[in-house]
C-alpha cells in the first residue's frame, strides 16, 4: 500500500458545484417570504459540512430577520436535492418524503430528530426542492477521513465505545418500534413483498447509474444473483427502516445520540435491513484500516455485540442475517461505484480496466459471496 493515498487525510469529493454567495441571496429572498420578514433576512455563516455526506447537498447557515418589528434568528440546515450538473448519486431525490418521514418519526417516537422548519417543493426557488431544519448540536463520527483511523471515536475507551454502540442500536430499535408503519408512512408502501421491492429498487438504481451507462460491474451482478438464490423463506413483519443506519448519520452528545440524520434511504422492510447495514458499514471501514496495516477499531460495533443488544432491547430474534449483510455490501458497492463515476466526472479519479475495482470493498464482498468472510 506504499503508493496508496494517506487514509487519514480528507478525500476530495465534489458533492455540489453551487456557489454559496448566490445561494445566500436566494435563501434570503425565499426566507423573507416564508416568515413575512420586514426586510430581507441576513444570511451568514453559510458553509458545507465536512467529514460526511456523499449524496444530497446540506448547507449550514445562520439567519436573522424581523417580522412585525419582532427580531428573530436561528441556526439552520438546508437539505437540497442535487442538480443534474452535480452528477447525482441516486436517480431520484424525494425531499418531501424525507421531510414527512422525519416528521412522522418525531410524532410517533422519542427518537431524536432535528426540528423541522419548512419544506419547499418548488424547484425554481433554489434550482431544486429542499427543506430546512434547525441545526442540531453534537459530535460527528467522520466518514472522511474514516473514524477508524483517528478522531474522538478512535481515541475513546472500550467502555465509551460500548455506550456509543448501545445508544445507536437503541435508536434503531425505537424506530422499528413505531406501530403501524404502513399506515403512518404510506408513501413508503407499495404492492408485493417489501423486501422484494427493496431489492428491485436497488437493481433498478444499479442499471440507471452504472450498467445502462456502459459501466456494468460483474461482482454487483453476481451479488444480485446470490440474493435471488438465498432469499429468506419468511422475511417477517415489516417495520419502518431508517435505511442509512450508522454512527456517521448521528450527532452525539458525549456518547449518546443527540440527533438522527439522513433519512433518504428510509423504507418499509424487515428490521434486519437496518441491523445488517450498521454491522456492515463498520466492517467496511475496519477492513479498510486493515488494508492499510492499521489497527482500526476491531472491538467496536462487533456483529455479536450489535445482535445481542438489539435482541435484548426488542425481544426479536434476528434471522437470515448473512443475507441482509450481503445485501448491505451490495448496496454499498453500488454507492461506491457511482461515487467513483462522479469523481471521474469531476476529474478527481480515473478509470480502471477491471470494473470490479470500482467497488472499494471488493475483497470483502467476494468473501461474503463465497462464504469465507472472517468475522470476530
N, C-alpha and C positions, 0 to 999 in steps of 0.2 A: 504493500500500500504506500510505498515511498513517494510515488508520483501523484497520489490522490490528494484532493484538497483537504485543508485542515478542517475537521468536523466541528471544532469549537468556534469557528468563525461563521458569522451570519451569511447564508447563501443569498445572492441577489435574485429576487423573484419579483418580476413585474406583475402586479395584480390589476392595476388600472393606470391609464395614462391621463386621467382627469387633472386639469390644472386647478390647484387648490384656491388660488385667488379668484378665479371665475366661479368656482363652486361656492365660495363665501358670499359673493354678490347674489348668486341665485338663491342660496339659502335665506339670505336676509329678506329678499323680496317675498319669498314664499312664506316664511315665518311671520312676517308682518301681517299678511292677510289672515293667517291662521289664528293669531292671538289678538287681532284688531288693534295693532300697535299704533300709538300716536304718531310715530315716525319710524323709519326703517330700523329694525333691531341691529345692534352692534354684534357682529360675529368675530370671535377671536380664538386664539389657541387652536386653530384648525390643524389637524395632523392625522396621519395614518398610523394605526398601531403597528408595532414591530414585534417579532418573535412568534407570530402565529398568523393563521389565515391565508388560504390559498385560493379562495373561491369568490364569494361576494366581497364587495368593497365596503369596508367600515371606516368611518371618519369620525374622529373626536372633534367637538367644538364647544366653546362657551358662547352664551348669548345673553344679552341684556336688552331690555326694552321697557317701555311704559305703555300702559293701557288704561285709559280714563284717568291719567295722572298718577296711577299707582306703578311703582317701579318693581320690575320682576327680573329674575335672572336664573340661570341654571347651567349645568354642565351636561352635555348630551352626547349620544352616539347616533349617527345616521347610518343605516344599513341599506345599501343601494344594490340593485341588480347590476351586473356588469353590462357595459355596452358591447356591441358587436366588435368594435375595434380593440376591446380588451382581450380578445380571444378567450371567451368564457370556458370554464371547465365543464359545467353542466349544460345540457341542451336547453333547459328551461329553468327560470328562477321565479317561483311564485311567492313574492314577498307578502302578499295578502294572506296566504295560507300560513306562512311563518308567524306573522303577526297574530293571527287568530289562534294558532296552536299555543303560542306563549300566553295569550290572554286566557285561554281555556285552562292551561296548567295552573296559572295563578289563581283562577277562580275555584278550581277543584282540589287544590292541594296546598301544602305549605312548602313546596319546592321553591327555593329562592330564584326568581327570575327578575330581570331588570323591569322597573316600572315603565310601561309603555305610554307614549305621549300621542303620537299622530301617525296615521297611515296615509300615504299619498299614492294613489294608483294611476294618476295622470303622468304618463311617461314624458310629457313635454316640459314638465317643470324643471327637472334636472337631467333630462335625457334618458331616464329610466325610472321605474317605480321605486319607492323607498319607504322606510318607516323610521321614526325617531323614538328613542327611548332614553331614559335617564342614564347617565354614566354611573355604573356601579363601581364601587371601590374594592380592591382586592389584589392579591398577588397572582401573576400569570405563570403557568407552567409552560415554559418555552418549547416550541417545536423547532425553532430556527434561531440559534443552534439548539439541538435537542437537549432536553433536561438530563439525559443520561451521561453527559459529558461535563457539565458544570452548572452552577446556579444554586438557588436556595433548596430545591428538592434534592439535588445531588449531595449537598452539604449536610442535610438533615440526618437525625439519628434514626435508628431502626424503629424506635417507638413512635416517632413522628411520622415515619413512612406508613406504619400500620394505621395511625389515626387518619392520615390522608386517604388511604385506600378505603378504610371503613366508611368514612364520610361520603366518598364518591359512590361507593356501592349503595349506601343508604339513599342517596339522591335518586339513583336509578330505580331502586325498589319502590320509592314513593311515586315516581312517575308511573310505574307499572301497576300501582295500587289504585289508580284513578278508575272509578267504576264506569261501566257502560261507555267505553271509549268510542265505539262506532256511532253512538248517539251524540256524544259530546263533540266528536271530531268527524262529522260526516264527509268533509272534504278529503279525508284520507281513506274513506271506504270505497269499495268497488265490488264488481262481480267476482265470483270464484274464491279460491283459497288465497288468503292474504300472503302467505309465504311464496306461492307461485307468482302472485302479482309483483312481489318484491324482486324476485329473481328475473322475471321477464322485463321489468323496468331497467335493471342493470344491463341485461342483454341488449335492449334497445339503445341504451346510452353508449355502450361499447361500439355498436355498429355506427351510430351517428358520429361519435367523437374520434374513432380510430379506423375501424375496418372499412367503412364505406368511403373513407377519405384516403384509402390506399395504404393504411398502416395496420394491417391485421397482426395480432400478437399471438403466436401459436400457443404459448403457455396459458394465456387467458382463455382461449377456446378449449384447451384441454381441461381447464378448471370447470368451465360450464358443463362439459360432458361428464366430469366427475360428480358434480352436483346432481345431475339427472340420474346417474347410476346409484347414488347413495341417498335418495330422497327419504326423509323421515316418514315412517308409516303413519304417525299421528303427531302433527306439529303442536297439538294442544290449543287452548283458547288464545285468542288474540288480545294484546294489550296495546296501550299507546307506547311506542318505542321512540325514544329520543333520537336515535339514529346515529349521531356522532358522539357517542358516549365515552368520553375520555377526559383525563385531567386537563389537557390543553384547552378544553372548552368550558372550564370552570374558573372563576375567580375565587381565591381562597382568602379567608381571614384567619391568619395563623395557619392551621392545617384543616380547617373546616370550610365547607363550601359556603361562599357568600353570594354567588350568582351563577346560575346555569345558563350558558350561552349557546348560540349557533344551533338553530332548530331546522335548518334547511333540508336535513335528511330524515325528518320525523316521518313515521309511518305506523300503520297498524300491522301487527305481526306477532309471532312468538317472542316471548321475553328473552329467549336465548340469543336473539339478534343483538341486543344491547350488551349482554354479558360477554359474548364472544368478541364483540368489537373492542371492548375495554381490555380484555386479555390480549388480543392480537396486537393492538396498536402499541402496547408497551413492548411486546416481544419484537415488533418491527424495529423499534429504537434500540432495544437491548442487543439484538443481533447485529445492528449497525455498529454499536460500540465494540462488540467482539471482533468484527471485521477489521476495525482499526486498532486491534490489540489493546483496547481499553477495558477496564473492569466494568464500566457501566453501573447498573443497579440490579444485579441478579436476584436480590431478595425483595424487590419492590413489585407490587401488583402481580404476584405469582398466581398461576392458574388455580392451584389448590386453595390458596388464601381467598381469592375472589369468589370462587364457587362456595366455599364454606360460609363466608359472610353473607352472601346473597341468600343461600338456603336457610340460614339461621334467621334472617330478617323476614323472609317471606313465607317460609314453610313449603316452598315449591322445590321439588327435586328437578334439577336441570337435566334435560335429555338431549341426546344426539349432538353433544357439544362439538365434537370433531367436525360434523357437517357445517355448523354455524361458524366455526373458526376458519374452515376452508372458504366459506362464503365471504367472511371478513377479509381474508387475504386476497380473494378475487376482486372484491370491491376496491380495496386499496391499490391493487395492481392497475385497475382502470384509472383511478385517480392519478397515480404517479405517471402512468404512460401519457395521459392527457396533459399533465403538468409539464412533462418533458417536451411535448409538442408545442406548448405555449412558450416555453423557454427558447426553443428553436425559432419560433416565430419572432421573438423579441431579441434574437441574437445572443442569448445567454447560454446556449448549449448547441451542440452539433449532433448530427445523426450518427447512428451506429449500424454496422452491417447486420448484426444479429438483433432482430426486433425484440426477442425475449429480454434483451438487456435494457429495454425501456422500463422494465419492472425492477425497481431497486432491490426488492426482496425476492428476486428470482430463486435463489438457492433455497430460501425458506419455504416458498410456495411449492417448489419441486419436491422438497422433503415431505411436506404435508400431503401432497397428492400421492406420493409413494408410500406413505405410512411410516416414514423413517425419521420424522422430526423429533428431536430430543427435547423433552420438557424438563422439569425440575430434576 
